[in-house]
Amino acid sequence: MAFEDLLEDPVIQKYLHELVGPKGMPVAAAPPDGEVTDEELAEDLDLELNDVRRALFILYENDLATYRRLRDEDSGWLTYLWTFEYDNIPGNLEEEMHRLLDALEQRQEYERHHEFYLCEVCSIRFEFGEAMDFGFECPECGSPLESMENGRLVESMRERIAELRDELNVEHREEAEA
């Protein structure tokens, strides 16, 4: 995928927005070619220097930017020259999808192996043990706690897990272990 196409992809735009937020998005969405200082970016994009630095640091933490330092011989001041490394985005997104898959699988197991009760007034959910401790009454409002069926939630998770596995070309854990 060409660099320009990469930045126009809505999934990548959302990923960058999630990383740097709305104030950092101008920095992430329009990376210059070659090296640039944070001051130059702030001036070119008409942004606060702290917002630019925050976005650059987040990109650096996610392996999407690198820097090199130069020390001014006369003043001793350090200048940071930043380079954007967006070739790493597809790999980062795949790692995120694997983390999501693992989290969904763990949550699905939790949902399948626990019994839940719900306060229909407060919309607070309790595990069986908690509900029992409260005498099956909501500690907030005193309403009775009703047994909660979570089969639709578990099924929805199963479907999403299957989609993620297909997308990532990953076998189901039980299938792989057999």
N, C-alpha and C positions, 0 to 999 in steps of 0.2 A: 504494500500500500504506500503510495507516494505521501510525502510529508504534508502537502497541502490537503490531500484527501483525508488524511488522518485527523487533521484539525477541524474538518467539516463534518465528520462523523458525529451524530448526536449522542451516541453512547460515550464517545471520548470527551465531547464537550461536557456532558453530565459528570463524568469521572473527574475532570479537571475542576469543575465547579464545586463538587463535593470536597475536593482536596483543599482548594485555596479560598473558597467562598466568593461572595459577590465582589468584595473590594479587591481581591487578588486576581479575579478572572481576566481583567484587561492584560495583566502581565502574562498569564498562562496562555491566553488565546492568541496572542500576537508575538510569539518569540522572534527576536531578530536573528538574522544570520550572523554567525561569528560571535565574538566576545563583546560584552557590554557591561558597563558598571551599573550599580543600582541607582546612582544619581542620574545617569543618562536615561534610564528607563522611567524614573519618576518624572523627569522633565518632558520626555517625549510623550508620555501617556497622561500627563497632567494629573499625577497622583501624589499622595503623601508618601514621603520616603519610607516611613515605617510600614505602610501597607505594602509597598514594593518589597522591602526586605523580608517581611513576614511571608509573602507569597514565594519569594526565592528560596527561603529556608525550607518551607514545606515541600517545594519541588525537589530541593536537594535531598531532604530526608527520604523521598520516594524515588530516588535515583533518576529523576527527570531533569536535573540541572547539576552542573559541576562548576567549580570555580578555581581560580588560581590567584594567589596573592602577589602583589608587587609592593615593595617598600620604597618610598620616596627617599632617595639618598640624603637630601637636604633636611627635610622635616621629620623623617622617620615614620610618617603616616603610611598606613596600609591601604592599598586600593584592591578591591576584589573585582576580578573580571569573570563574568558569568557566561556560561555556555549552556544552551538547552539541549537535552538528550532525550528527545521524544521517541526514539526508536524503542525505548523500554516500555512504552505504554501497553502494547498488546500483551507482553509477558506479565505486567502488573495486573492487568484486568483478569487474566487467566488465574493468577494467584488469588485474587479477590473472589472469583467464582468458586475456586476450590475451598476457600475458607467458608463461603456461604453454604456450599454443599455440606461440609462437615457440621456446621452449626445447625442446619436444617435436619440432618440425620439425627443429631443428638437431641434436638427439640422434639422430633417425631417420636423417638424412643421414650422420652420423658412423658409426652402426652399419652402414649399408648399404655404405659405402665402405672399411671396414677389415676385416681378417681377424684373428681372435682365437684365442688358445690358453689353455687352462685347466689349472691344477694341480688335479686332482681330490682330492688330499689336503688342501691348504690352502685350496681354493676361491678362489685368486687368479687373476685374468684378466690376460692380457698381450696387447698388440698384436703383430702379426707381427714388427716390428723389434725389440721388446724380447725376444720369445721367441728370436729368432735370436741376439741379443747374449748371451743366457744359454745358448746351445747347446741350446735346447729342453728345458732342465732347470730346475725350480723353484729359484730362488735361496734359498728358505727351507728346503726339505726334500730337494732333489735328485731328486724324482720327475720322470718325463718329462711334458712339457707336451703335452696332447692338443688337436688342432684342435677348435674350438668352433663349433657351428652356432648362429647367432643369429636364424634366420628367424622363429621364434615370437615373439621379442622385437620384431623389426621389424614383424611383422604386428599384434601387440598395440598398438604405438605408432600404426600406421596407423589402426586402428579408433578409438583414443582421439582422435587428431587429427581424424578425420571427425566424431566426436561433438561435439567442441569447435567445429569450424567450423559445424556445424548449429546448435548452441546460440547461437553468436555471429553467425550469418547471414553468414559470411565465405566467400568463394570460395577454392578451392585456388589457391596462388600461380601454378602453371603455367597453370591455366585463366584466371586474371586477366591474365596476361602475354600470352596468345595472342590 
